[in-house]
Amino acid sequence: MTCLTGSFAGEVATLSFSPGDEDATEVVREALEAVEASHVVLIFEPGRYEFGRDKASEQYLAITNHDNGLKRVIFPMDRFESVKIEGNGAEFIFQGRVLPFLFKGCKRVEVSGLTIDWDVPLYFQATVKQVNSDAGWIDVEPFKEGFSWSVRRERLLFPDIEGFSYSHMGETLAFDPAHRRVAHGAWDMHLDSPRVEQHPDGQLRIHARSRHYPDEGNVIVSKGKMGENRYAPAIYGVRSSNILIKDVTLHHAPGMGFLFERCDTVTLSDCGAFVRPDSNRMVSLLADATHFCNCKGEVLIENSRFQHMLDDGTNVHGAYVVVDEVLDDHSVRVKLMHFQQAGFHFADPGDQVWLIHAPDPSRGQLKTVNRFRQLNETYSVITFEEPLGKSLKDGDLLENKTWNPSFTMRGCTIKDHRARSVVLKTPLPVLIEDNTFSSMMSTIFLRGESWFWFESGSVEDVLIQNNRFEYCAYSGMEHAVLRVTPRLGRQFDASSTYDRNIRFVGNQVHTFGNRIVWAERVEGLEILQNTIMQTNEAPVLHPGSPMIELTFCRNARIESNTYEGENTHTLSTDETSAATLTLIDNDGFPQHP
């Protein structure tokens, strides 16, 4: 690879690159280091570019929902006001544990026309040949072509690249190879300390006790132990603004695909994350396709396709911090609770923050941040302009109001992946329309929680309309097409309203399962003009479950829907939900709770 032309000084630096056989990492790094301008344009001629980790720059990064640590960064865009990358259809192939793109503190970012992949995926893949759940072993035939692994001292080592392997097989999931998607009724498995025998015929016997086992003929994928298996996303934007990613396709990443943390206004257009059609891989990304943490402005995902990843299609959320100690009338020390939130920058001076007093989960008084001081990756001290009052106490929550986005997803396809298609936790308007979804777990998942991830918060304006839901909620664990289920700590009232104003309107739902809407603690849930057809494409996993179940909901409305199927248990409500429920003009539904 060569840098053909370079204008390094002046207001805008323009760098042009052509493909070559050598490692391109050093060429890119040296070209960027020579730039003196605050604005840079990178232009790549079409072709294949390879990037290794040996000559990459390195910096310590605390990346939300990933593993903190020293990261090898191929494109460190952390000293430019604006960055424009014109890929022109170029193909970037990365090697080992690297972070391809870091955009940090940029005021404008444009990336277009790229395909991103890894030469060797950072997971293990094998076909299940025999299962003995009583004895606790699985015989598998590992994939060799394109994969890297070895067995030493009865331990399976993968990806076994540049001295790195996961400490355990860890998080493991069974796939249906005919459809290249998670196997029907599959459960997450955790193979933490298996003993592995290598047979003369090349098969491996994995000795591991598990609550769930794959079926013979399944393909299992293991991605290592949690805390080790989210090295970095493919594209990471942090504290940046006005971001446009267009026509960028990801075939693999050692973590999430597109991750934006504390960014203002992000658009993903005509993007993708999926396995190449001619590949033998089952999995694209090791985690979410897209993820937005404490962003603001407008977030738009349009005309994009996300498949084969090992977590959600998108997750839009904030972060709850827990009051560790009220220090004085204006100051409080707070704690980040999840280890993959460690180092998260919760607030800046001028931000408005909600106080949330247990047992009431509602957003309470607003306070304005005067000073934010990060003590370490776990604790910070926040000083507010206004007095805190007497009611704030240890264990209460704080939520940043300023850093919440509006969110729109339209014209997208999300399917053949683990977990949920869309996960939402923002109080600003949300529009999800004209998409096609098929998810292993709940398709649309609304869960603010202060139990494990501490991802805030409740929604207040969600419209889900004119979407197509096909073959949904096929995990072994029970899920639904639309699942609303806050999960707060024990100190909070489990019957109090949390989410508000959710409209599920004009959607086409074709799926084998019973559960369509399963909602708890919602004020103003509307289920209107949907067509629901129960198919026979797969066995029902949870017979007898209701099609719609409401718990502690208020002012719900179910109107002008059509249901065709065999489930006679179409509606279940508790006393609170039934008291204010409206049922009108439904075909195949009961007309009263």
C-alpha positions in Angstrom: 0.0 0.0 0.0 1.3 3.5 -0.8 0.2 7.0 0.0 0.0 8.4 -3.5 -0.5 12.1 -2.7 -0.5 14.1 0.5 -1.3 17.7 1.3 -0.3 17.8 5.0 -0.6 21.4 5.9 -3.1 24.1 5.4 -6.8 24.0 6.5 -7.6 20.6 5.0 -5.2 17.7 4.5 -6.0 15.3 1.8 -4.4 11.8 1.7 -4.9 9.3 -1.1 -4.0 5.6 -0.8 -3.7 2.7 -3.3 -3.8 -1.0 -2.4 -0.8 -3.2 -2.1 0.4 -6.5 -0.8 2.1 -5.2 2.4 0.6 -4.4 5.8 -1.0 -1.0 5.4 -1.0 -0.1 9.1 2.3 1.8 9.2 1.6 3.7 6.0 -1.6 5.0 7.4 -0.2 5.8 10.8 2.8 7.7 9.4 0.6 9.6 7.0 -1.8 10.7 9.8 1.1 11.7 12.1 2.4 14.0 9.4 -0.9 15.9 9.1 -0.8 19.4 10.7 -4.3 20.5 9.6 -7.3 20.1 11.8 -9.4 18.7 9.0 -8.5 15.6 7.1 -9.8 13.7 4.0 -8.7 10.1 3.3 -9.3 8.7 -0.2 -8.8 5.0 -0.9 -8.6 3.6 -4.4 -10.7 0.4 -4.9 -9.0 -2.8 -3.8 -7.9 -4.9 -0.8 -6.0 -3.4 2.1 -4.6 -5.5 5.0 -4.0 -4.1 8.5 -2.1 -5.9 11.2 -1.6 -4.9 14.9 2.2 -5.0 15.2 2.7 -1.4 14.0 -0.5 0.1 15.2 -0.7 3.0 17.7 -1.8 2.1 21.2 -3.8 3.9 23.8 -5.8 3.0 26.9 -9.5 3.2 26.3 -12.6 2.7 28.5 -15.2 1.7 25.9 -18.8 1.4 27.1 -20.2 -2.2 27.0 -16.7 -3.5 26.1 -13.6 -4.6 28.0 -11.4 -1.6 29.1 -7.6 -1.7 28.4 -4.8 -0.9 26.0 -6.1 -1.0 22.4 -4.3 -1.2 19.2 -5.9 1.4 17.0 -5.5 1.4 13.2 -7.1 4.7 12.4 -6.8 7.0 15.5 -8.9 10.0 14.5 -8.6 11.7 17.9 -7.0 15.0 17.0 -9.0 16.3 14.1 -12.0 18.6 14.0 -13.4 16.8 11.0 -12.7 13.5 9.2 -13.9 12.3 5.8 -13.1 8.8 4.6 -13.9 7.9 1.0 -13.7 4.2 0.6 -14.8 3.9 -3.0 -15.6 0.3 -2.5 -12.3 -0.7 -0.9 -12.1 -3.8 1.3 -10.3 -3.5 4.6 -9.1 -6.8 6.2 -7.9 -6.6 9.8 -5.9 -9.1 11.8 -6.1 -10.0 15.5 -7.4 -7.8 18.3 -7.5 -4.3 16.9 -9.8 -1.3 16.9 -10.1 -0.2 13.3 -11.6 3.2 13.6 -11.6 5.6 16.6 -13.3 9.0 16.2 -12.8 10.9 19.4 -13.6 14.6 19.9 -14.4 15.2 16.2 -17.0 17.8 15.2 -17.9 16.1 11.9 -17.3 12.6 10.6 -18.2 11.1 7.2 -17.3 7.5 6.3 -18.5 5.9 3.1 -17.9 3.0 0.7 -16.1 0.5 2.8 -16.2 -3.3 3.5 -14.6 -4.4 6.8 -13.6 -7.9 7.7 -11.0 -10.0 9.6 -8.8 -12.6 8.0 -9.6 -15.0 10.9 -12.7 -14.6 13.1 -12.2 -14.4 16.9 -14.4 -17.3 17.8 -14.5 -21.1 17.6 -17.0 -23.0 15.4 -17.7 -26.7 15.2 -20.4 -29.2 14.0 -22.0 -31.3 16.8 -21.6 -35.0 16.0 -22.8 -36.6 19.3 -24.2 -35.5 22.6 -24.2 -37.4 25.9 -25.9 -35.1 28.4 -25.8 -37.8 31.2 -22.1 -38.2 31.0 -21.6 -34.4 30.2 -19.8 -34.4 26.9 -20.2 -33.2 23.3 -18.3 -34.6 20.3 -17.7 -32.0 17.7 -15.9 -31.6 14.3 -14.2 -28.2 14.3 -14.1 -25.9 11.3 -10.5 -25.6 10.2 -10.6 -23.6 7.0 -10.4 -19.9 7.9 -10.4 -20.5 11.6 -7.6 -20.7 14.2 -7.5 -23.0 17.3 -5.4 -25.6 19.0 -5.7 -28.1 21.8 -2.9 -28.1 24.4 -3.0 -30.0 27.7 -6.6 -30.8 27.2 -7.5 -27.2 26.8 -9.1 -25.7 23.7 -7.2 -22.5 22.7 -8.8 -20.0 20.3 -8.3 -17.8 18.4 -4.7 -18.6 19.2 -3.5 -15.6 17.3 -0.4 -13.5 18.3 -0.2 -15.0 21.7 -3.9 -14.4 22.6 -6.5 -17.0 23.5 -9.6 -16.8 25.7 -9.3 -18.4 29.1 -12.4 -20.6 28.5 -14.7 -21.5 25.7 -17.2 -19.3 27.6 -20.3 -18.1 25.9 -21.6 -20.7 23.5 -24.6 -21.0 21.3 -26.1 -23.5 18.9 -26.9 -22.6 15.3 -29.0 -24.2 12.6 -26.6 -24.5 9.6 -29.3 -24.8 7.0 -30.6 -21.3 7.8 -27.5 -19.9 9.3 -29.3 -18.7 12.4 -29.7 -19.6 16.0 -31.2 -23.1 16.4 -34.9 -23.2 17.2 -35.4 -23.3 21.0 -31.7 -22.8 21.7 -30.4 -21.5 25.1 -27.2 -19.6 25.8 -24.6 -22.0 27.2 -21.6 -21.1 29.4 -18.7 -23.6 29.0 -16.4 -22.1 31.5 -13.9 -24.9 32.3 -14.2 -27.7 29.8 -11.7 -30.5 29.4 -11.1 -31.2 25.7 -9.9 -34.5 24.2 -8.5 -34.6 20.6 -9.5 -37.8 18.8 -7.4 -39.3 16.1 -10.1 -38.6 13.5 -9.8 -34.9 14.2 -13.0 -34.6 16.3 -12.9 -33.1 19.8 -14.7 -34.4 22.8 -15.7 -31.4 25.0 -16.3 -32.5 28.6 -18.6 -29.8 30.1 -21.6 -29.9 32.4 -24.4 -27.6 31.2 -28.0 -27.0 31.9 -28.6 -27.1 28.1 -26.9 -29.0 25.3 -27.0 -28.5 21.5 -28.6 -31.1 19.2 -26.7 -33.3 16.9 -26.2 -31.5 13.6 -26.2 -28.1 15.1 -23.1 -25.9 14.7 -21.9 -24.4 18.0 -20.1 -21.1 18.2 -18.0 -20.2 21.3 -16.8 -16.6 21.7 -14.8 -16.9 25.0 -15.5 -15.7 28.5 -17.5 -12.5 29.3 -14.9 -9.9 30.3 -12.6 -11.1 27.6 -14.7 -11.3 24.4 -15.5 -7.6 23.7 -12.2 -6.2 22.8 -13.5 -3.3 20.6 -16.1 -2.4 18.0 -15.2 -1.9 14.3 -16.2 1.7 14.3 -16.1 3.7 17.6 -17.3 7.3 18.0 -16.9 9.0 21.4 -17.6 12.6 22.3 -18.0 13.5 18.6 -20.9 15.1 16.6 -22.5 15.2 13.1 -21.6 11.6 12.2 -22.6 10.1 8.8 -21.7 6.5 8.1 -22.9 5.5 4.6 -22.5 2.3 2.6 -20.3 0.6 5.1 -20.5 -3.2 5.5 -19.1 -5.2 8.4 -18.5 -8.9 8.1 -16.8 -9.3 11.5 -15.6 -7.4 14.6 -14.1 -8.4 17.9 -17.0 -6.7 19.7 -19.8 -4.5 18.4 -20.1 -3.1 14.9 -21.0 0.6 15.1 -20.7 2.0 18.6 -21.3 5.7 19.5 -20.8 7.0 23.1 -21.8 10.5 24.1 -22.1 11.6 20.5 -24.4 14.3 19.1 -26.4 13.4 15.9 -25.6 10.1 14.2 -26.8 8.7 10.8 -26.2 5.2 9.5 -27.5 4.8 6.0 -27.3 1.8 3.6 -25.0 0.0 6.1 -24.7 -3.6 6.9 -23.4 -6.3 9.2 -23.6 -9.9 8.0 -21.6 -12.9 7.0 -20.4 -13.1 3.4 -22.7 -15.3 1.4 -19.8 -17.6 0.3 -18.3 -17.9 3.8 -18.4 -20.9 6.1 -18.9 -18.7 9.1 -22.1 -18.7 11.2 -21.4 -15.4 13.0 -20.6 -11.9 11.9 -20.1 -9.6 15.0 -19.4 -10.8 18.5 -21.9 -8.4 20.0 -24.4 -5.7 18.9 -24.6 -4.5 15.3 -25.2 -0.9 16.5 -25.1 0.7 19.9 -25.7 4.2 21.2 -24.9 5.1 24.8 -25.8 8.6 26.2 -26.0 10.2 22.8 -28.1 13.2 22.0 -29.6 15.0 18.9 -31.1 12.7 16.3 -30.0 9.1 15.7 -31.2 7.7 12.4 -30.7 4.2 11.0 -32.1 3.7 7.5 -32.0 1.1 4.7 -29.6 -1.1 6.5 -29.2 -4.9 7.0 -28.0 -6.5 10.2 -27.6 -10.3 10.4 -25.7 -13.1 12.1 -24.4 -11.1 15.1 -24.2 -12.5 18.6 -26.3 -9.7 20.2 -28.8 -7.0 19.5 -29.5 -5.2 16.2 -29.4 -1.9 18.1 -29.4 -0.7 21.7 -30.1 2.9 22.6 -29.7 3.8 26.2 -28.3 6.0 28.9 -26.6 5.0 32.1 -27.8 5.1 35.7 -25.3 5.9 38.3 -25.9 5.0 42.0 -25.6 7.5 44.8 -22.7 6.2 46.9 -22.7 9.1 49.4 -24.3 12.5 49.7 -21.3 14.7 50.5 -23.0 18.0 51.2 -25.9 20.2 50.1 -24.6 20.4 46.5 -22.3 17.4 46.0 -22.7 13.7 45.7 -20.3 10.8 45.1 -21.7 8.3 42.6 -20.7 4.8 41.5 -20.8 3.0 38.1 -22.1 -0.4 38.8 -21.4 -2.7 35.8 -17.8 -3.5 35.0 -18.3 -2.7 31.3 -19.5 0.8 32.3 -16.2 1.4 34.1 -14.7 4.7 33.0 -17.9 6.0 31.5 -18.0 9.8 31.5 -21.5 10.4 33.0 -21.8 14.2 32.9 -20.3 17.6 32.0 -20.9 21.1 33.5 -24.2 22.4 32.2 -25.8 18.9 31.9 -29.2 18.5 33.5 -29.6 15.4 35.7 -32.7 13.7 37.1 -32.8 12.6 40.7 -34.6 9.3 41.1 -35.7 8.5 44.7 -36.5 4.9 45.6 -39.0 3.4 45.9 -40.5 5.7 43.2 -38.9 4.9 39.8 -40.2 8.1 38.2 -37.8 10.8 37.1 -37.7 13.4 39.8 -36.2 16.9 40.3 -33.8 18.2 37.7 -30.4 19.6 38.8 -27.7 21.3 36.8 -24.2 20.0 36.9 -21.6 22.6 38.0 -18.6 20.3 38.2 -17.9 16.7 37.3 -14.8 15.1 38.8 -13.9 11.5 37.9 -12.0 9.9 40.8 -11.3 6.7 39.0 -13.1 4.3 36.6 -15.8 3.5 39.3 -16.4 6.6 41.3 -17.1 10.3 40.4 -18.0 13.4 42.4 -20.8 15.6 41.0 -21.4 19.1 42.3 -24.7 20.7 41.3 -25.6 24.4 41.0 -28.8 23.9 43.0 -29.1 22.4 46.5 -29.9 18.7 46.5 -32.5 18.9 49.2 -32.9 16.4 52.0 -34.6 13.5 50.2 -31.6 12.2 48.2 -30.0 9.1 49.9 -27.5 6.4 49.3 -28.8 3.9 46.7 -30.9 6.4 44.8 -30.2 6.8 41.1 -29.1 9.7 38.8 -29.9 9.9 35.1 -28.5 12.4 32.6 -31.4 14.2 30.9 -29.2 16.2 28.5 -27.7 13.2 26.8 -30.7 11.4 25.3 -31.5 11.1 21.6 -34.5 10.9 19.4 -34.3 7.7 17.4 -35.6 6.6 14.0 -35.2 3.3 12.3 -36.8 2.8 8.9 -36.4 0.5 5.9 -34.0 -1.9 7.7 -33.8 -5.7 8.0 -32.6 -7.3 11.2 -32.7 -11.1 11.4 -30.8 -14.4 12.0 -29.0 -13.2 15.1 -28.9 -13.8 18.8 -30.9 -11.6 21.2 -33.2 -8.7 20.3 -33.6 -6.6 17.1 -34.2 -3.3 18.8 -33.6 -2.3 22.5 -34.7 1.2 23.5 -34.3 3.4 26.6 -34.7 7.0 25.7 -37.5 9.5 26.8 -37.4 11.4 23.5 -39.5 10.4 20.4 -38.9 7.0 18.9 -40.1 6.0 15.4 -39.7 2.4 14.1 -41.3 1.9 10.8 -41.2 -0.1 7.6 -38.7 -2.6 8.8 -38.4 -6.4 8.7 -37.5 -8.2 11.9 -36.8 -11.7 13.0 -35.1 -12.2 16.3 -34.2 -15.1 18.6 -35.4 -13.2 21.7 -37.9 -10.4 22.0 -37.9 -8.3 18.8 -38.6 -4.9 20.3 -37.4 -4.8 23.9 -38.0 -1.9 26.2 -36.2 -2.4 29.5 -34.7 0.3 31.6 -32.9 -1.4 34.4 -30.8 -0.9 37.5 -30.2 -4.6 38.1 -27.2 -5.6 36.0 -26.2 -3.3 33.2 -27.7 -0.2 34.8 -28.9 1.1 31.4 -31.4 3.9 31.7 -34.2 4.6 31.3 -38.0 4.7 30.7 -39.5 5.6 27.3 -42.2 8.3 26.9 -43.0 8.4 23.2 -42.6 5.3 21.0 -44.3 4.6 17.7 -43.8 1.1 16.1 -45.7 1.1 12.8 -46.0 -0.7 9.5 -43.3 -3.2 10.3 -43.1 -6.9 9.3 -42.3 -9.4 12.1 -41.5 -12.9 10.8 -40.4 -15.9 12.9 -39.8 -14.2 16.2 -38.9 -15.1 19.8 -37.5 -18.6 19.1 -35.2 -18.8 22.0 -35.6 -21.5 24.6 -36.3 -18.8 27.1 -39.8 -17.2 26.8 -39.9 -13.9 24.9 -42.4 -11.9 22.8 -42.5 -9.8 19.7 -42.9 -6.6 21.8 -41.6 -7.0 25.4 -41.9 -4.1 27.9 -40.3 -5.1 31.2 -38.5 -2.7 33.5 -36.0 -4.4 35.9 -35.1 -2.2 38.8 -33.5 -2.9 42.1 -35.4 -4.3 45.0 -35.6 -0.9 46.6 -38.1 0.2 43.9 -41.9 -0.3 43.8 -42.5 -3.2 41.4 -46.0 -2.0 40.6 -45.3 1.7 39.8 -45.7 2.9 36.2 -42.4 3.2 34.4 -42.8 3.4 30.6 -45.3 5.6 28.8 -47.0 6.2 25.4 -46.1 3.1 23.4 -48.0 2.6 20.2 -47.9 -0.7 18.2 -49.8 0.2 15.0 -50.4 -1.4 11.6 -47.8 -4.1 11.9 -47.8 -7.5 10.1 -46.9 -10.3 12.5 -46.3 -13.8 11.1 -44.7 -16.1 13.7 -45.1 -19.6 15.1 -45.3 -18.5 18.8 -48.1 -17.4 21.0 -46.6 -14.3 22.6 -47.0 -11.0 20.7 -47.2 -8.2 23.3 -46.0 -8.8 26.9 -46.0 -5.6 28.8 -45.5 -4.5 32.4 -46.0 -1.1 34.1 -46.9 0.9 31.0 -49.1 4.0 31.0 -50.8 4.5 27.6 -50.1 1.3 25.6 -51.9 1.2 22.3 -52.2 -2.0 20.1 -54.0 -0.9 17.0 -54.8 -2.2 13.5 -52.3 -5.0 13.5 -52.6 -8.2 11.5 -51.3 -11.2 13.5 -51.0 -14.7 11.9 -49.8 -17.7 13.8 -47.8 -19.9 11.4 -46.9 -23.5 11.5 -43.3 -23.0 10.4 -41.8 -24.3 13.7 -43.1 -26.0 16.9 -44.6 -23.7 19.5 -42.1 -23.5 22.4 -44.4 -22.2 25.1 -48.0 -23.5 24.5 -50.6 -21.9 26.6 -49.0 -18.5 26.9 -51.2 -15.6 26.1 -51.0 -13.6 22.9 -51.2 -10.3 24.9 -50.3 -10.1 28.6 -50.6 -6.9 30.6 -49.4 -6.4 34.2 -49.7 -3.2 36.2 -50.6 -1.3 33.0 -52.9 1.7 32.9 -55.1 3.0 30.1 -54.2 0.4 27.5 -56.1 0.3 24.3 -56.5 -2.8 22.0 -58.5 -1.9 18.9 -59.1 -3.1 15.3 -56.6 -5.9 15.3 -57.0 -9.2 13.4 -55.7 -12.5 14.8 -55.6 -15.9 12.9 -54.3 -18.9 14.8 -54.8 -21.7 17.2 -54.1 -19.9 20.5 -57.3 -19.4 22.3 -55.6 -17.8 25.2 -55.3 -14.4 23.5 -55.5 -12.0 26.5 -54.3 -12.0 30.1 -54.6 -9.0 32.4 -54.2 -8.4 36.1 -56.7 -6.4 38.0 -54.9 -3.1 37.6 -54.6 -3.5 33.8 -58.2 -4.7 33.4 -59.7 -1.7 35.2 -58.8 0.8 32.5 -58.4 -1.4 29.4 -60.3 -0.6 26.2 -61.1 -3.4 23.7 -62.9 -2.5 20.5 -63.5 -4.1 17.1 -60.9 -6.9 17.2 -61.3 -9.9 15.0 -60.2 -13.1 16.8 -59.7 -11.2 20.1 -62.1 -11.2 23.1 -64.1 -8.1 23.4 -63.7 -7.8 27.1 -60.8 -8.5 29.5 
